[in-house]
Amino acid sequence: MLSKYLPRAEFSSYEDFKQNYRVNVPDNFNFGFDIVDGWAEIQDDKPALVWCDDHGNEKQLSFGEISRISNRVANMFSSFGIKKGDRVMMILRRRWEYWICATALHKLGAVLIPGSLQLTTKDIKYRASAAEVRMIVAVNDPFVIEQIEEALPSCPSIIQKVIVAGEREGWIPFENCYEFSDKLKRPTGDAATKNSDPFLIYFTSGTTGMPKMAMHDYTYPLGHIVTAKYWQKVQEGKLHMSVSDSGWAKFGWGKIYGQWICGAVIFAYDMDKFIPAKLLEILEKYKVTTFCAPPTMYRFMLQEDLTKYDLSSIKHACNAGEPLNADVYNKFKQLTGLSLTEGFGQSETSVMIANFEWFEPKPGSMGKPSPLYDIVLIDANGNICADGDEGEIVVRNAKTNKPVGLFLEYCDNPQANSVAFNGGWYNTGDVAWRDSDGYMWFVGRNDDVIKCSGYRIGPFEVESALVEHPAVIECAITAAPDPIRGQVVKATVVLAAGYSPSPELTKELQNYVKHTTAPYKYPRIIEYVDELPKTISGKIKRAQLRKNDNN
């Protein structure tokens, strides 16, 4: 399969890889037809997915089975009126049906919008309105269904609801798809997808407003060949596991696109809760070959006795989502013999910078640039930084020569687009420095986005939730350092008259945030102050708050 898209797949050195890697992008590439159906045509029973959960359930699917079931689902969705260009939100956790529904939507040309299990009514209202969502597909989880149903009266664009793993009045069961044909003719003419058509939208958090809609086109999966083959080093026919909920861009990075193009078998563990010992048992039981997880999970796993588990099946392990400290890297290597290979990227991209096979990782370094991206670091004046100097990570000529894997735009947000693509270059907003060997080292983010246990949290969303509480007159959200999670959310709060600081109030405010927005965003630290530091123009000095936390 790779030979269709890579004129050359093997390289002798990083320099050879960086200079000579190319992707053949066919006209009208469609992941559902060209990859899923393509593998099914080559070998109908070729393994594609191994799935299990915490309740003893297991399912294994071949490419042929996924091809046929996705055709049924596509036909069912079409019967609801879903067509090319319609936007569909899916909140499916790690259910095996996600891969079926995603493939069906890609075949139809509908635009997939992944949603986290933890989205609240407020989050769903905003996303459905901003994206004009036409249909929602959700797992039969009490919290998820409750939030959706409370949001629906404010979401007039939604014409249909599909429920997975159960039944509920007013919802169409996923199992109804089996009443439809498993044959689906590839659309032609105006109904066919083009490479430049909208394919997928990730909602990505920022600090100056609500989450932005990062839109990818139909070539996006091809950008993840580098992610899967050269960074995660997946192997055809072998199990690959990336730990991620389907609502996050990391799922697209590690659990579907590049992996299936490479012919790897995706291993999905639908865990109710992350329990390090249980995850280690699963890795041992299923003999996973390649593994990727956020650094926080490695930290927690290393608190277990790794010598009790046979992890010899794992041939390659990598991490992304936040910087990895050297202690974790060294301890994991000492216990397993594996060098953790860090990678860096965004919801807007495929892997941009990573530790590839041709050079030894430096603990804590992101590695070196992917061949897809012409990356440089620039200072505040737009000048390219010398080695050792900090600068913003930018992709040169991103508009005139768009890399495969880079997003198209922020939907309906000309201001954000003008900032991101200033001068035709893509400005990531992330800051790093480069050493004399060409390795890049992450410093932080210009816009204050918090990275906690692999989650990206926009302070604006948390602040918006907190100030709705009558006790809070003003607040600022910043990242506080944490030895386990990397960073945690901290709220610096000015209380309204009549309220006094207390442990009870702290707990009340934390619970309020948990119920107003996604629970993982709640502030683990709340500090009460009489006033917040501000500039003359009235802007809160978050940098000063962060500096105080680090002293």
C-alpha positions as CSV (number, residue, x, y, z in Angstrom):
1,M,0.0,0.0,0.0
2,L,2.8,2.5,0.9
3,S,4.3,2.1,-2.5
4,K,1.3,3.9,-4.0
5,Y,2.0,7.0,-1.9
6,L,5.8,6.9,-1.3
7,P,8.1,6.6,-4.3
8,R,10.8,5.8,-1.8
9,A,10.1,4.5,1.7
10,E,13.6,3.7,3.1
11,F,16.3,6.2,3.8
12,S,20.0,5.9,4.9
13,S,20.2,8.8,7.2
14,Y,18.2,11.7,8.7
15,E,19.7,14.0,6.1
16,D,18.6,11.6,3.3
17,F,15.1,11.5,4.9
18,K,14.8,15.2,5.3
19,Q,15.9,16.0,1.8
20,N,14.3,13.2,-0.2
21,Y,11.1,12.2,1.4
22,R,8.1,12.7,-0.9
23,V,4.4,11.8,-0.9
24,N,2.5,11.0,-4.0
25,V,-0.9,12.6,-3.5
26,P,-3.4,11.1,-6.0
27,D,-6.3,13.2,-7.4
28,N,-9.4,12.9,-5.2
29,F,-7.8,10.9,-2.5
30,N,-10.4,9.5,-0.1
31,F,-9.2,7.6,3.0
32,G,-12.4,5.5,3.2
33,F,-12.3,4.2,-0.3
34,D,-8.6,4.2,-1.0
35,I,-7.2,2.9,2.3
36,V,-9.9,0.9,4.1
37,D,-11.5,-0.5,0.9
38,G,-8.1,-0.7,-0.7
39,W,-6.8,-3.0,1.9
40,A,-10.0,-5.0,1.8
41,E,-9.5,-5.6,-1.9
42,I,-6.0,-6.8,-1.4
43,Q,-6.8,-9.1,1.6
44,D,-10.4,-9.1,2.9
45,D,-9.4,-10.7,6.2
46,K,-6.4,-8.5,6.9
47,P,-6.6,-7.5,10.6
48,A,-7.4,-3.9,11.1
49,L,-8.7,-3.4,14.7
50,V,-8.5,-5.2,18.0
51,W,-10.7,-3.7,20.7
52,C,-11.4,-4.4,24.3
53,D,-12.8,-2.7,27.4
54,D,-12.8,-3.0,31.2
55,H,-15.9,-5.3,31.2
56,G,-14.5,-8.3,29.4
57,N,-15.8,-7.3,26.0
58,E,-13.6,-7.8,22.9
59,K,-14.0,-7.3,19.2
60,Q,-11.7,-8.0,16.3
61,L,-12.4,-6.6,12.8
62,S,-10.7,-7.0,9.5
63,F,-10.5,-4.4,6.8
64,G,-13.1,-6.3,4.8
65,E,-15.5,-6.2,7.8
66,I,-14.9,-2.5,8.4
67,S,-15.4,-1.8,4.7
68,R,-18.8,-3.5,4.6
69,I,-20.1,-2.2,7.9
70,S,-19.0,1.4,7.0
71,N,-20.9,1.0,3.8
72,R,-24.0,0.1,5.7
73,V,-23.5,3.1,8.1
74,A,-22.9,5.4,5.1
75,N,-26.1,4.3,3.5
76,M,-28.0,4.8,6.8
77,F,-26.5,8.3,7.3
78,S,-27.5,9.1,3.7
79,S,-31.1,8.1,4.5
80,F,-31.1,10.8,7.2
81,G,-30.1,13.4,4.6
82,I,-26.4,13.5,5.5
83,K,-24.4,14.4,2.4
84,K,-21.1,15.8,1.3
85,G,-20.1,18.9,3.3
86,D,-22.4,18.3,6.2
87,R,-20.8,18.4,9.6
88,V,-21.2,15.5,12.1
89,M,-20.0,15.5,15.7
90,M,-19.0,12.2,17.2
91,I,-18.6,11.6,21.0
92,L,-17.7,7.9,21.1
93,R,-14.9,7.6,23.7
94,R,-12.9,4.6,22.4
95,R,-15.8,2.5,21.1
96,W,-15.0,0.3,18.1
97,E,-17.9,1.9,16.3
98,Y,-15.9,5.1,16.0
99,W,-13.7,3.6,13.3
100,I,-16.7,2.4,11.4
101,C,-18.6,5.8,11.6
102,A,-15.5,7.8,10.7
103,T,-14.8,5.7,7.6
104,A,-18.5,6.1,6.6
105,L,-18.4,9.8,6.9
106,H,-15.2,10.1,5.0
107,K,-16.7,8.0,2.1
108,L,-19.8,10.3,2.1
109,G,-17.7,13.5,2.1
110,A,-19.2,14.6,5.4
111,V,-17.0,16.6,7.8
112,L,-16.1,14.8,11.0
113,I,-15.9,16.7,14.2
114,P,-14.5,14.6,17.1
115,G,-15.8,15.5,20.6
116,S,-14.5,14.6,24.0
117,L,-16.4,12.5,26.4
118,Q,-16.2,15.3,28.9
119,L,-17.9,18.0,26.9
120,T,-20.7,19.8,28.9
121,T,-23.9,21.2,27.7
122,K,-22.2,24.6,27.3
123,D,-19.4,23.1,25.2
124,I,-21.8,21.2,23.0
125,K,-24.0,24.3,22.4
126,Y,-21.0,26.3,21.3
127,R,-19.6,23.6,19.0
128,A,-22.9,22.8,17.4
129,S,-23.7,26.4,16.7
130,A,-20.2,27.4,15.5
131,A,-19.9,24.4,13.1
132,E,-23.6,24.2,12.2
133,V,-23.6,20.5,13.2
134,R,-26.2,18.4,11.3
135,M,-26.0,15.1,13.1
136,I,-24.5,13.9,16.4
137,V,-23.3,10.3,17.1
138,A,-22.8,9.5,20.7
139,V,-22.0,6.6,23.1
140,N,-24.7,5.5,25.5
141,D,-23.1,7.2,28.5
142,P,-25.4,8.8,31.0
143,F,-23.3,12.0,31.3
144,V,-22.8,12.4,27.6
145,I,-26.5,11.8,26.7
146,E,-27.6,14.2,29.4
147,Q,-25.4,17.0,28.2
148,I,-26.4,16.5,24.6
149,E,-30.1,16.5,25.3
150,E,-29.9,19.6,27.5
151,A,-28.1,21.3,24.6
152,L,-30.4,20.2,21.8
153,P,-33.1,23.0,22.2
154,S,-30.3,25.4,21.4
155,C,-28.9,23.4,18.4
156,P,-31.5,23.8,15.6
157,S,-29.1,22.7,12.9
158,I,-29.0,19.1,14.3
159,I,-31.4,16.9,12.3
160,Q,-30.6,13.5,13.7
161,K,-29.1,11.7,16.7
162,V,-27.5,8.2,16.6
163,I,-26.7,6.3,19.8
164,V,-24.0,3.6,20.1
165,A,-24.1,0.7,22.5
166,G,-27.7,1.0,23.6
167,E,-31.1,2.4,22.9
168,R,-32.9,5.6,23.9
169,E,-36.2,7.2,22.9
170,G,-35.7,9.8,20.2
171,W,-32.3,8.3,19.1
172,I,-31.5,6.0,16.2
173,P,-29.6,2.9,17.4
174,F,-26.3,2.3,15.6
175,E,-27.4,-1.3,15.1
176,N,-30.1,-0.1,12.6
177,C,-27.2,0.1,10.1
178,Y,-27.5,-3.6,9.5
179,E,-30.8,-3.0,7.8
180,F,-29.0,-1.2,5.0
181,S,-26.9,-2.6,2.1
182,D,-23.2,-3.3,2.6
183,K,-22.6,-2.0,-1.0
184,L,-21.7,1.6,-1.6
185,K,-20.7,3.0,-5.0
186,R,-18.0,5.6,-4.9
187,P,-19.6,9.0,-5.6
188,T,-18.8,10.8,-8.8
189,G,-19.2,14.3,-10.2
190,D,-20.2,16.9,-7.7
191,A,-20.8,14.3,-5.0
192,A,-17.2,13.0,-5.2
193,T,-14.6,14.4,-2.7
194,K,-11.7,16.5,-3.9
195,N,-8.4,16.8,-2.1
196,S,-9.2,20.4,-1.1
197,D,-12.6,19.6,0.4
198,P,-13.2,19.9,4.2
199,F,-12.4,16.5,5.8
200,L,-12.2,17.0,9.6
201,I,-12.5,19.8,12.1
202,Y,-10.7,19.9,15.5
203,F,-11.8,22.4,18.1
204,T,-8.6,23.7,19.5
205,S,-8.3,25.8,22.7
206,G,-6.9,29.3,22.8
207,T,-6.6,32.1,25.4
208,T,-8.2,35.0,23.6
209,G,-11.6,33.5,22.9
210,M,-13.5,30.3,22.7
211,P,-12.0,27.2,20.9
212,K,-11.1,27.7,17.2
213,M,-12.2,25.3,14.4
214,A,-9.1,24.0,12.7
215,M,-10.2,22.5,9.4
216,H,-8.2,19.8,7.6
217,D,-8.7,18.7,4.0
218,Y,-8.8,15.2,2.4
219,T,-5.0,14.9,2.1
220,Y,-4.6,15.1,5.9
221,P,-4.3,11.3,6.4
222,L,-1.3,11.2,4.1
223,G,0.5,13.6,6.3
224,H,0.4,11.0,9.0
225,I,2.6,8.5,7.1
226,V,5.6,10.3,8.8
227,T,3.8,10.2,12.1
228,A,3.1,6.4,12.0
229,K,5.9,4.9,10.0
230,Y,8.9,7.0,10.8
231,W,8.1,8.3,14.4
232,Q,5.9,5.7,15.9
233,K,7.5,3.0,13.8
234,V,4.4,0.9,13.4
235,Q,4.7,-2.5,11.7
236,E,2.4,-4.0,9.1
237,G,0.2,-6.6,10.7
238,K,1.4,-5.8,14.3
239,L,-0.5,-4.1,17.1
240,H,0.0,-0.4,17.7
241,M,-1.5,1.4,20.6
242,S,-1.8,5.2,21.2
243,V,-3.5,6.2,24.4
244,S,-6.1,8.7,23.5
245,D,-9.8,9.4,23.6
246,S,-11.5,9.8,20.2
247,G,-12.3,13.4,20.9
248,W,-8.7,14.5,20.6
249,A,-6.4,15.2,17.7
250,K,-4.0,12.6,19.2
251,F,-6.5,10.0,18.1
252,G,-6.1,11.1,14.5
253,W,-2.3,11.0,15.0
254,G,-2.1,7.6,16.5
255,K,-5.2,5.5,16.1
256,I,-6.5,5.5,12.6
257,Y,-4.9,7.4,9.6
258,G,-1.2,6.8,9.3
259,Q,-1.4,3.5,11.0
260,W,-4.0,2.0,8.6
261,I,-2.1,3.4,5.6
262,C,0.9,1.5,6.9
263,G,-1.2,-1.7,7.4
264,A,-0.7,-1.8,11.1
265,V,-3.4,-3.3,13.4
266,I,-4.9,-0.7,15.7
267,F,-5.2,-1.8,19.3
268,A,-7.9,0.1,21.3
269,Y,-8.4,-0.3,25.0
270,D,-11.7,1.5,26.0
271,M,-10.7,2.1,29.6
272,D,-13.2,3.5,32.1
273,K,-10.4,5.2,34.0
274,F,-6.7,5.2,33.6
275,I,-5.2,2.7,36.1
276,P,-1.5,2.3,35.5
277,A,-1.4,-1.4,36.6
278,K,-4.4,-2.3,34.4
279,L,-2.8,-0.6,31.4
280,L,0.4,-2.6,32.0
281,E,-1.6,-5.8,32.2
282,I,-3.3,-5.0,28.9
283,L,0.0,-4.3,27.2
284,E,1.4,-7.6,28.4
285,K,-1.8,-9.6,27.6
286,Y,-2.2,-8.4,24.0
287,K,1.5,-8.2,23.2
288,V,1.4,-4.7,21.7
289,T,4.4,-4.0,19.4
290,T,4.5,-0.2,19.3
291,F,3.2,2.2,21.9
292,C,2.6,5.9,22.4
293,A,1.3,7.8,25.4
294,P,1.5,11.2,27.1
295,P,4.5,11.6,29.5
296,T,2.0,11.8,32.5
297,M,1.0,8.2,31.8
298,Y,4.7,7.1,31.8
299,R,5.2,8.9,35.1
300,F,2.3,7.0,36.7
301,M,3.3,3.6,35.1
302,L,6.8,4.1,36.5
303,Q,5.3,4.3,40.0
304,E,4.3,0.6,39.5
305,D,6.8,-2.2,39.7
306,L,7.5,-2.7,35.9
307,T,9.5,-5.8,36.6
308,K,6.2,-7.6,37.3
309,Y,5.1,-7.2,33.7
310,D,6.4,-8.8,30.5
311,L,6.7,-5.8,28.1
312,S,9.2,-7.6,25.8
313,S,6.7,-7.4,22.9
314,I,7.1,-3.6,22.8
315,K,9.7,-2.8,20.2
316,H,9.2,1.0,20.1
317,A,7.7,3.5,22.5
318,C,7.1,7.2,22.0
319,N,5.5,10.2,23.7
320,A,3.7,13.4,22.9
321,G,1.4,16.0,24.4
322,E,3.9,17.7,26.7
323,P,7.7,17.8,27.3
324,L,9.2,14.7,28.8
325,N,11.7,15.2,31.6
326,A,15.0,13.3,31.7
327,D,14.2,11.4,34.8
328,V,11.3,9.6,33.3
329,Y,13.2,9.0,30.1
330,N,16.2,7.5,31.9
331,K,14.2,5.4,34.3
332,F,12.0,3.9,31.5
333,K,15.1,3.0,29.5
334,Q,16.8,1.5,32.5
335,L,13.7,-0.8,33.2
336,T,12.7,-1.6,29.6
337,G,15.7,-0.9,27.4
338,L,13.6,1.4,25.3
339,S,14.4,5.0,24.4
340,L,11.3,7.1,24.6
341,T,11.1,9.1,21.3
342,E,9.3,12.4,21.8
343,G,7.3,14.1,19.1
344,F,5.8,17.5,18.7
345,G,2.9,18.8,16.7
346,Q,-0.6,20.4,17.0
347,S,-4.2,19.8,16.2
348,E,-3.4,21.9,13.1
349,T,-0.6,19.6,11.9
350,S,0.7,16.1,11.7
351,V,4.0,15.4,13.6
352,M,6.2,18.4,13.0
353,I,9.3,17.6,15.0
354,A,10.3,14.2,16.3
355,N,13.0,11.8,17.3
356,F,13.5,9.6,14.3
357,E,15.4,6.4,14.0
358,W,18.6,7.8,12.5
359,F,19.8,9.7,15.6
360,E,19.9,9.0,19.3
361,P,17.3,10.9,21.3
362,K,18.4,13.5,23.8
363,P,16.2,13.3,26.9
364,G,13.9,16.3,26.9
365,S,14.4,17.2,23.3
366,M,11.5,17.2,20.7
367,G,14.0,15.9,18.1
368,K,14.4,17.3,14.6
369,P,11.9,18.6,12.0
370,S,9.8,16.3,9.8
371,P,10.6,16.4,6.1
372,L,7.1,17.6,5.4
373,Y,7.7,21.0,7.1
374,D,10.2,23.7,6.3
375,I,10.6,24.8,10.0
376,V,12.6,27.7,11.4
377,L,12.6,29.6,14.7
378,I,12.0,33.3,14.5
379,D,12.4,36.1,17.1
380,A,10.0,38.9,17.9
381,N,11.3,40.9,14.9
382,G,10.8,38.1,12.4
383,N,14.5,37.2,12.2
384,I,15.6,33.6,12.1
385,C,17.2,32.6,15.4
386,A,20.7,31.5,15.9
387,D,21.4,28.2,17.7
388,G,20.7,28.6,21.4
389,D,18.2,31.5,21.0
390,E,14.5,31.0,21.8
391,G,12.1,31.7,19.0
392,E,8.6,30.9,17.7
393,I,8.3,27.7,15.6
394,V,7.1,28.6,12.2
395,V,6.5,26.8,8.9
396,R,7.9,28.8,5.9
397,N,5.8,29.2,2.7
398,A,2.9,27.3,4.3
399,K,0.3,29.1,2.1
400,T,2.2,29.0,-1.2
401,N,3.4,25.4,-0.7
402,K,1.0,23.8,1.8
403,P,2.6,20.7,3.4
404,V,0.5,17.6,3.4
405,G,-0.9,17.3,7.0
406,L,-1.1,21.1,7.6
407,F,-4.7,22.4,8.2
408,L,-6.5,24.6,5.7
409,E,-7.7,27.4,8.0
410,Y,-9.6,28.3,11.1
411,C,-13.2,28.3,10.0
412,D,-15.0,31.6,10.1
413,N,-12.2,33.3,11.9
414,P,-10.3,35.7,9.6
415,Q,-8.6,37.3,12.6
416,A,-7.1,34.0,13.8
417,N,-6.1,33.2,10.2
418,S,-4.3,36.5,9.7
419,V,-2.3,35.9,12.9
420,A,-1.5,32.2,12.1
421,F,-0.6,32.8,8.5
422,N,1.1,36.1,8.8
423,G,3.2,36.7,5.7
424,G,2.2,33.3,4.3
425,W,4.1,31.4,6.9
426,Y,2.3,29.3,9.5
427,N,3.1,30.6,13.0
428,T,2.5,27.9,15.6
429,G,2.6,30.1,18.7
430,D,5.0,27.7,20.3
431,V,8.5,28.7,21.4
432,A,11.6,26.5,21.2
433,W,15.3,26.7,20.8
434,R,17.7,24.7,18.6
435,D,21.0,23.3,19.8
436,S,24.2,23.0,17.7
437,D,23.3,19.4,16.7
438,G,20.0,20.5,15.3
439,Y,17.8,19.2,18.1
440,M,14.9,21.3,19.1
441,W,13.8,22.0,22.7
442,F,10.3,23.1,23.7
443,V,10.1,26.2,25.9
444,G,6.4,27.1,26.1
445,R,3.5,28.7,24.4
446,N,3.1,32.3,23.6
447,D,-0.7,32.3,24.2
448,D,-0.6,30.7,27.7
449,V,-2.4,27.4,26.7
450,I,-2.0,25.0,29.6
451,K,-0.8,21.4,29.0
452,C,-2.0,19.2,31.8
453,S,-1.6,15.4,31.5
454,G,-1.7,15.7,27.7
455,Y,-4.8,17.9,27.7
456,R,-4.7,21.4,26.1
457,I,-6.7,23.8,28.3
458,G,-7.5,27.4,27.3
459,P,-7.5,29.7,30.3
460,F,-10.3,31.8,28.7
461,E,-12.7,28.8,29.0
462,V,-12.0,28.2,32.6
463,E,-12.1,31.9,33.5
464,S,-15.5,32.2,31.7
465,A,-16.8,29.3,33.9
466,L,-15.4,30.7,37.2
467,V,-16.7,34.2,36.8
468,E,-20.2,32.9,36.4
469,H,-20.1,31.9,40.1
470,P,-21.4,34.7,42.4
471,A,-18.4,34.5,44.7
472,V,-15.9,35.4,41.9
473,I,-15.5,38.9,40.8
474,E,-12.4,38.4,38.8
475,C,-9.9,35.7,38.1
476,A,-6.8,34.7,36.1
477,I,-6.0,31.1,34.9
478,T,-2.4,30.1,34.6
479,A,-0.3,27.0,34.5
480,A,1.4,25.9,37.7
481,P,4.3,23.4,37.5
482,D,3.5,19.9,38.7
483,P,5.9,17.0,39.0
484,I,3.4,14.4,37.8
485,R,1.2,16.2,35.3
486,G,3.7,18.6,34.0
487,Q,1.4,21.5,34.5
488,V,-1.9,22.0,36.4
489,V,-4.5,24.6,36.2
490,K,-4.2,27.4,38.8
491,A,-6.9,30.0,39.4
492,T,-5.9,33.3,41.0
493,V,-9.3,34.7,42.3
494,V,-10.6,38.0,43.6
495,L,-13.7,37.4,45.7
496,A,-16.9,39.4,45.6
497,A,-18.0,41.3,48.7
498,G,-19.4,39.0,51.4
499,Y,-17.2,36.0,50.5
500,S,-14.1,34.9,52.3
501,P,-11.5,32.3,51.4
502,S,-12.0,28.8,52.8
503,P,-11.4,25.2,51.9
504,E,-15.2,24.8,51.5
505,L,-15.4,27.6,49.0
506,T,-12.4,26.2,47.1
507,K,-14.1,22.9,46.8
508,E,-17.3,24.6,45.7
509,L,-15.6,26.6,43.0
510,Q,-13.7,23.5,41.7
511,N,-17.0,21.6,41.5
512,Y,-18.7,24.5,39.8
513,V,-16.1,24.5,37.0
514,K,-16.4,20.7,36.7
515,H,-20.1,21.0,36.0
516,T,-19.9,24.1,33.8
517,T,-17.2,23.0,31.4
518,A,-15.3,19.8,30.8
519,P,-14.3,18.4,34.2
520,Y,-10.5,18.0,33.4
521,K,-10.3,21.8,33.1
522,Y,-11.0,22.5,36.8
523,P,-8.4,24.5,38.8
524,R,-6.5,22.1,41.0
525,I,-5.0,25.2,42.8
526,I,-7.0,28.2,43.8
527,E,-5.2,31.2,45.3
528,Y,-7.2,34.2,46.7
529,V,-5.9,37.7,46.3
530,D,-7.2,41.2,46.8
531,E,-6.3,42.3,43.3
532,L,-4.7,40.9,40.1
533,P,-1.5,42.5,38.6
534,K,-2.5,44.4,35.5
535,T,-0.9,46.6,32.8
536,I,-1.9,50.3,32.5
537,S,-4.4,49.3,29.8
538,G,-6.1,46.9,32.3
539,K,-4.7,43.6,30.9
540,I,-3.9,40.9,33.5
541,K,-0.2,40.2,33.8
542,R,-0.3,36.4,33.6
543,A,3.4,36.3,33.0
544,Q,4.0,37.8,36.4
545,L,1.6,35.2,38.0
546,R,3.5,32.4,36.3
547,K,6.8,33.8,37.4
548,N,5.6,34.0,41.0
549,D,4.6,30.3,40.8
550,N,8.0,29.2,39.5
551,N,10.0,31.1,42.2
